[in-house]
Amino acid sequence: MGLSKPRETFRLRKGSKNAQSAEDARLACVLAYIRASLGETPDYRQLARLAHLSYCQLFRLFKRQLGQSPQQYIEQQRIEYAKRLLTLNRLAIKEVAAQVGFANQLYFSRRFQKVTGLSPTQYRTNQLADPEKALHPYSYDKGLYTTPLTYGSYA
């Protein structure tokens, strides 16, 4: 008769360092999955299973760690990805919407405009008006401004 070691289970205290790192690992797994599957319809049960949590626990973890719900985080990531697609290539707005996971182009345009203040077409036009805008590492997105001396250089 083979004896096996009893399985030890530990409950992590909420304030402990190990509990924090366990939460971070769970959340990191979920965030990586979300980023890899932005074009798909989110399955919140699957996200909860990845983190070994219930949906309610996952929702609380998102709120506590990121300050937003899973739905808000996914939409934010989709809009950021759409901005990159609009800036870097000439896909139609409908194609961009489909690639970032919006089945309806009109809904995508409304959500995009609510977040950025510009329609996808206006955003693309603004980005393409200054081709170095997306490339300049020290300005625009960082909140810094270029001067005539630094504009166009990467120094």
Buried (B, 14 or more C-beta within 10 A) or exposed (E): EEEEEEEEEEEEEEEEEEBEEBBEEBBEBBBEBBEEBBEEEBEBEEBBBBBEBEBEEBBEBBEEBBEEBBEEBBBEBBBEBBBEBBBEEEBEBBEBBBBBBBEEBEEBBEBBBEBBEBBBEEBBEBBEEEEEBBEBEBBBEEEEEBEEEBEEEEE
